[in-house]
Amino acid sequence: MPSDDVVAVQAAGKELAIYGVDGEVFATDNICTHGHARLCDGFLEGHEIECPLHQGRFDIRNGRAMCEPLTSDIRTYPVRIEAGSVFVNIDPQS
């Protein structure tokens, strides 16, 4: 995963955004909680992704909504890297 990049992926019927930041990888839902916009089309700066629709920002490490107009956090997913591949745990029970 290139650093300072975000890509969209489909997994188990979900659309996720995968972020590379300073050698780490993070995953969130790809659709903004405020409006129907794809976060992968937004602006990634450090650990914050800016929604391309209304410029609200989420912290990709914990999903926290950082500013208005956002009122709801976004779901995050645990990520692990094995042999150069990215694995996202989308099962909340495991």
Backbone as ProteinMPNN parsed JSONL, in Angstrom:
{"seq_chain_A": "MPSDDVVAVQAAGKELAIYGVDGEVFATDNICTHGHARLCDGFLEGHEIECPLHQGRFDIRNGRAMCEPLTSDIRTYPVRIEAGSVFVNIDPQS", "coords_chain_A": {"N_chain_A": [[0.853, -1.179, 0.0], [0.773, 2.065, -1.011], [2.262, 4.882, 0.632], [0.433, 7.606, 2.064], [-1.927, 7.372, 0.565], [-5.181, 6.406, -0.64], [-7.471, 3.828, -1.259], [-10.325, 2.225, -2.75], [-12.025, -0.76, -1.87], [-13.851, -3.809, -2.324], [-15.359, -5.993, -0.069], [-16.798, -8.838, 1.137], [-19.362, -7.869, 0.483], [-19.243, -5.273, 1.383], [-18.222, -1.87, 0.99], [-15.097, -0.651, 1.348], [-12.633, 1.701, 2.517], [-9.209, 1.83, 2.152], [-6.312, 2.898, 3.676], [-3.027, 4.18, 3.369], [-0.603, 5.324, 5.5], [2.318, 6.768, 6.471], [3.708, 4.26, 6.492], [1.904, 2.646, 7.815], [-1.26, 0.899, 7.762], [-4.723, 1.457, 7.395], [-8.292, 0.953, 7.802], [-11.598, 1.842, 6.858], [-15.216, 2.196, 6.657], [-16.275, 3.116, 3.381], [-18.127, 5.02, 2.717], [-19.274, 8.199, 3.513], [-20.619, 9.243, 6.657], [-22.286, 11.384, 6.741], [-23.171, 12.293, 4.218], [-23.917, 10.804, 1.042], [-21.164, 10.07, -0.034], [-18.086, 8.981, -1.443], [-15.348, 8.188, 0.451], [-12.856, 7.508, -0.525], [-12.5, 9.196, -2.599], [-11.853, 11.515, -1.449], [-9.704, 13.865, 0.329], [-6.689, 12.975, 1.672], [-4.929, 13.714, 4.509], [-2.324, 13.349, 6.533], [-3.486, 11.551, 9.266], [-6.128, 12.0, 8.716], [-9.089, 11.909, 6.8], [-10.709, 13.763, 4.375], [-14.001, 14.37, 3.527], [-15.22, 14.435, 0.219], [-17.572, 15.728, -0.376], [-18.792, 17.494, 1.603], [-16.642, 18.408, 3.042], [-16.183, 17.514, 5.648], [-14.191, 15.905, 8.197], [-12.649, 12.807, 9.08], [-10.917, 10.941, 11.587], [-8.834, 8.468, 10.645], [-7.738, 6.5, 12.213], [-9.377, 5.917, 14.375], [-11.951, 6.458, 13.601], [-13.279, 8.725, 14.386], [-15.415, 11.526, 14.055], [-14.301, 14.618, 13.095], [-15.058, 17.295, 12.717], [-17.647, 19.719, 11.976], [-19.656, 19.315, 9.036], [-20.118, 16.834, 10.159], [-21.671, 14.45, 12.26], [-21.695, 11.895, 13.125], [-19.536, 9.202, 13.89], [-17.295, 7.203, 11.839], [-17.183, 3.778, 10.852], [-14.451, 1.743, 11.759], [-11.957, -0.734, 10.913], [-10.047, -3.545, 12.006], [-6.722, -4.104, 10.839], [-4.271, -6.168, 9.322], [-0.982, -6.992, 8.178], [0.369, -9.403, 6.12], [2.964, -11.113, 4.675], [3.194, -9.101, 2.743], [0.581, -8.668, 1.95], [-2.623, -7.161, 2.508], [-4.894, -7.598, 5.092], [-8.193, -7.331, 6.19], [-10.239, -7.286, 8.98], [-13.479, -7.806, 8.916], [-15.412, -8.87, 10.449], [-17.184, -8.365, 13.277], [-17.256, -10.029, 15.48], [-14.907, -11.409, 15.775]], "CA_chain_A": [[0.0, 0.0, 0.0], [1.597, 3.283, -1.035], [2.034, 5.829, 1.716], [-0.363, 8.795, 1.74], [-2.848, 7.017, -0.508], [-6.419, 5.75, -0.232], [-8.098, 3.072, -2.34], [-11.576, 1.558, -2.423], [-12.076, -2.202, -2.109], [-15.083, -4.507, -1.969], [-15.092, -7.197, 0.725], [-17.999, -9.412, 1.768], [-20.509, -7.003, 0.25], [-19.014, -3.938, 1.944], [-17.247, -1.034, 0.311], [-14.159, -0.139, 2.34], [-11.518, 2.551, 2.117], [-7.945, 1.382, 2.734], [-5.419, 4.058, 3.706], [-1.632, 4.012, 3.731], [-0.065, 6.546, 6.112], [3.593, 6.599, 7.17], [4.037, 2.854, 6.666], [0.806, 1.933, 8.465], [-2.45, 0.733, 6.94], [-5.961, 1.602, 8.145], [-9.487, 0.663, 7.005], [-12.886, 2.346, 7.332], [-16.243, 2.193, 5.627], [-15.9, 4.084, 2.358], [-19.195, 5.993, 2.513], [-19.359, 9.195, 4.58], [-21.811, 9.123, 7.508], [-23.101, 12.6, 6.605], [-23.771, 12.319, 2.889], [-23.515, 9.632, 0.277], [-19.94, 10.377, -0.78], [-17.032, 7.979, -1.267], [-14.175, 8.788, 1.087], [-11.669, 7.28, -1.344], [-12.387, 10.344, -3.505], [-11.547, 12.679, -0.631], [-8.328, 14.335, 0.489], [-6.032, 12.371, 2.833], [-3.847, 14.52, 5.071], [-1.952, 12.689, 7.78], [-4.442, 10.52, 9.655], [-7.495, 12.48, 8.511], [-9.645, 11.891, 5.45], [-11.722, 14.802, 4.194], [-15.075, 13.987, 2.622], [-15.227, 15.32, -0.946], [-18.87, 16.365, -0.557], [-19.014, 18.621, 2.514], [-15.363, 18.72, 3.688], [-16.025, 16.993, 7.004], [-12.998, 15.073, 8.306], [-12.618, 11.692, 10.018], [-9.628, 10.367, 11.953], [-8.903, 7.1, 10.14], [-7.261, 5.565, 13.229], [-10.448, 5.537, 15.302], [-13.236, 6.758, 12.996], [-13.908, 9.889, 15.015], [-15.784, 12.695, 13.258], [-13.449, 15.675, 13.629], [-15.598, 18.645, 12.577], [-18.939, 19.839, 11.3], [-21.026, 18.996, 9.403], [-20.227, 15.449, 10.61], [-22.196, 14.234, 13.614], [-21.529, 10.475, 13.444], [-18.244, 8.61, 13.562], [-17.31, 6.18, 10.79], [-16.7, 2.494, 11.352], [-13.091, 1.334, 11.41], [-11.752, -2.181, 10.908], [-8.662, -3.956, 12.264], [-5.946, -4.456, 9.648], [-2.958, -6.78, 9.528], [-0.203, -7.208, 6.959], [1.081, -10.687, 6.108], [3.662, -11.389, 3.414], [2.933, -8.032, 1.795], [-0.848, -8.558, 1.65], [-3.424, -6.475, 3.52], [-6.072, -8.334, 5.529], [-9.091, -6.503, 6.989], [-11.21, -8.076, 9.728], [-14.78, -7.137, 8.852], [-16.303, -9.599, 11.347], [-17.064, -7.756, 14.601], [-17.203, -11.06, 16.514], [-13.59, -12.046, 15.903]], "C_chain_A": [[0.896, 1.24, 0.0], [1.258, 4.212, 0.135], [1.272, 7.045, 1.205], [-1.288, 8.544, 0.558], [-4.081, 6.362, 0.092], [-7.015, 5.068, -1.451], [-9.391, 2.453, -1.828], [-11.446, 0.076, -2.736], [-13.454, -2.711, -1.715], [-14.685, -5.758, -1.196], [-16.378, -7.628, 1.416], [-19.202, -8.478, 1.648], [-20.395, -5.605, 0.824], [-18.033, -3.181, 1.066], [-16.389, -0.369, 1.385], [-13.178, 0.818, 1.696], [-10.292, 2.054, 2.877], [-6.946, 2.52, 2.572], [-4.0, 3.619, 4.047], [-1.097, 5.331, 4.252], [1.202, 6.195, 6.878], [3.917, 5.136, 7.477], [2.984, 2.035, 7.378], [-0.379, 1.859, 7.512], [-3.674, 0.753, 7.845], [-7.128, 1.295, 7.218], [-10.716, 1.246, 7.676], [-13.943, 1.997, 6.287], [-15.866, 3.279, 4.63], [-16.944, 5.176, 2.15], [-19.294, 6.903, 3.739], [-20.664, 9.015, 5.363], [-22.749, 10.315, 7.356], [-23.849, 12.656, 5.279], [-23.262, 11.138, 2.108], [-22.334, 9.987, -0.639], [-18.898, 9.317, -0.454], [-15.778, 8.654, -0.709], [-12.899, 8.572, 0.284], [-11.458, 8.403, -2.355], [-12.029, 11.631, -2.758], [-10.06, 12.969, -0.56], [-7.757, 13.762, 1.779], [-4.882, 13.262, 3.266], [-3.503, 13.958, 6.441], [-2.935, 11.566, 8.055], [-5.89, 10.977, 9.509], [-7.874, 12.404, 7.039], [-10.756, 12.929, 5.399], [-12.733, 14.335, 3.16], [-15.107, 14.956, 1.439], [-16.54, 16.095, -1.115], [-19.038, 17.614, 0.302], [-17.786, 18.992, 3.351], [-15.302, 18.388, 5.174], [-14.826, 16.061, 7.029], [-13.174, 14.001, 9.384], [-11.169, 11.351, 10.335], [-9.69, 8.895, 11.557], [-8.409, 6.07, 11.154], [-8.386, 5.058, 14.116], [-11.851, 5.847, 14.777], [-13.921, 8.01, 13.504], [-14.187, 11.007, 13.998], [-15.102, 13.907, 13.878], [-14.056, 17.075, 13.567], [-16.978, 18.596, 11.926], [-18.716, 19.794, 9.794], [-21.212, 17.575, 9.921], [-20.744, 15.377, 12.032], [-22.033, 12.786, 14.049], [-20.143, 10.004, 13.018], [-18.42, 7.59, 12.445], [-16.717, 4.902, 11.369], [-15.29, 2.223, 10.851], [-12.992, -0.178, 11.532], [-10.295, -2.487, 11.221], [-7.993, -4.442, 10.979], [-4.673, -5.156, 10.089], [-2.305, -6.992, 8.168], [0.524, -8.537, 7.113], [1.663, -10.897, 4.727], [3.313, -10.362, 2.335], [1.482, -7.866, 1.392], [-1.574, -7.912, 2.823], [-4.659, -7.31, 3.814], [-6.883, -7.446, 6.467], [-10.093, -7.422, 7.666], [-12.538, -7.334, 9.723], [-15.818, -7.822, 9.73], [-16.153, -9.043, 12.759], [-16.943, -8.77, 15.736], [-15.817, -11.659, 16.701], [-12.527, -11.071, 16.329]], "O_chain_A": [[1.69, 1.432, 0.921], [0.106, 4.303, 0.561], [1.442, 7.462, 0.059], [-1.422, 9.383, -0.333], [-4.032, 5.826, 1.199], [-7.063, 5.644, -2.538], [-9.539, 2.189, -0.635], [-10.838, -0.307, -3.736], [-14.135, -2.117, -0.879], [-13.79, -6.495, -1.609], [-16.968, -6.869, 2.185], [-19.967, -8.316, 2.599], [-21.349, -4.83, 0.759], [-17.129, -3.77, 0.472], [-16.892, 0.379, 2.223], [-12.921, 0.758, 0.494], [-10.334, 1.879, 4.095], [-6.756, 3.042, 1.474], [-3.802, 2.775, 4.921], [-1.125, 6.341, 3.549], [1.161, 5.413, 7.827], [4.348, 4.809, 8.582], [3.158, 0.826, 7.533], [-0.49, 2.652, 6.577], [-3.676, 0.152, 8.919], [-6.99, 1.365, 5.997], [-10.871, 1.166, 8.894], [-13.621, 1.561, 5.182], [-15.211, 4.255, 4.993], [-16.667, 6.164, 1.471], [-19.388, 6.423, 4.869], [-21.695, 8.672, 4.784], [-23.895, 10.255, 7.802], [-25.022, 13.025, 5.233], [-22.261, 10.531, 2.488], [-22.493, 10.176, -1.845], [-18.834, 8.817, 0.669], [-15.224, 9.569, -1.318], [-11.959, 9.359, 0.392], [-10.367, 8.548, -2.905], [-11.917, 12.698, -3.361], [-9.262, 12.39, -1.298], [-8.279, 14.029, 2.862], [-3.968, 13.533, 2.487], [-4.281, 14.073, 7.388], [-3.192, 10.73, 7.189], [-6.785, 10.392, 10.12], [-7.102, 12.777, 6.157], [-11.629, 12.97, 6.266], [-12.365, 13.951, 2.05], [-15.031, 16.168, 1.635], [-16.604, 17.025, -1.919], [-19.387, 18.676, -0.211], [-17.887, 19.805, 4.27], [-14.457, 18.926, 5.89], [-14.472, 15.483, 6.001], [-13.756, 14.243, 10.441], [-10.296, 11.453, 9.473], [-10.518, 8.151, 12.084], [-8.642, 4.875, 10.969], [-8.364, 3.91, 14.56], [-12.839, 5.53, 15.44], [-15.037, 8.318, 13.086], [-13.326, 11.377, 13.2], [-15.301, 14.193, 15.058], [-13.611, 17.962, 14.296], [-17.404, 17.568, 11.401], [-17.655, 20.21, 9.328], [-22.348, 17.14, 10.11], [-20.319, 16.138, 12.901], [-22.214, 12.475, 15.226], [-19.646, 10.353, 11.947], [-19.534, 7.167, 12.139], [-15.863, 4.94, 12.256], [-14.974, 2.441, 9.682], [-13.828, -0.821, 12.167], [-9.4, -1.779, 10.759], [-8.616, -5.1, 10.146], [-4.067, -4.79, 11.096], [-2.98, -7.15, 7.15], [1.209, -8.77, 8.109], [0.945, -10.865, 3.728], [3.157, -10.708, 1.164], [1.172, -7.005, 0.569], [-1.194, -8.091, 3.98], [-5.389, -7.689, 2.899], [-6.344, -6.878, 7.417], [-10.728, -8.246, 7.007], [-12.707, -6.349, 10.441], [-16.977, -7.408, 9.758], [-15.107, -9.225, 13.382], [-16.563, -8.402, 16.847], [-15.577, -12.351, 17.69], [-11.366, -11.452, 16.481]]}, "name": "protein", "num_of_chains": 1, "seq": "MPSDDVVAVQAAGKELAIYGVDGEVFATDNICTHGHARLCDGFLEGHEIECPLHQGRFDIRNGRAMCEPLTSDIRTYPVRIEAGSVFVNIDPQS"}
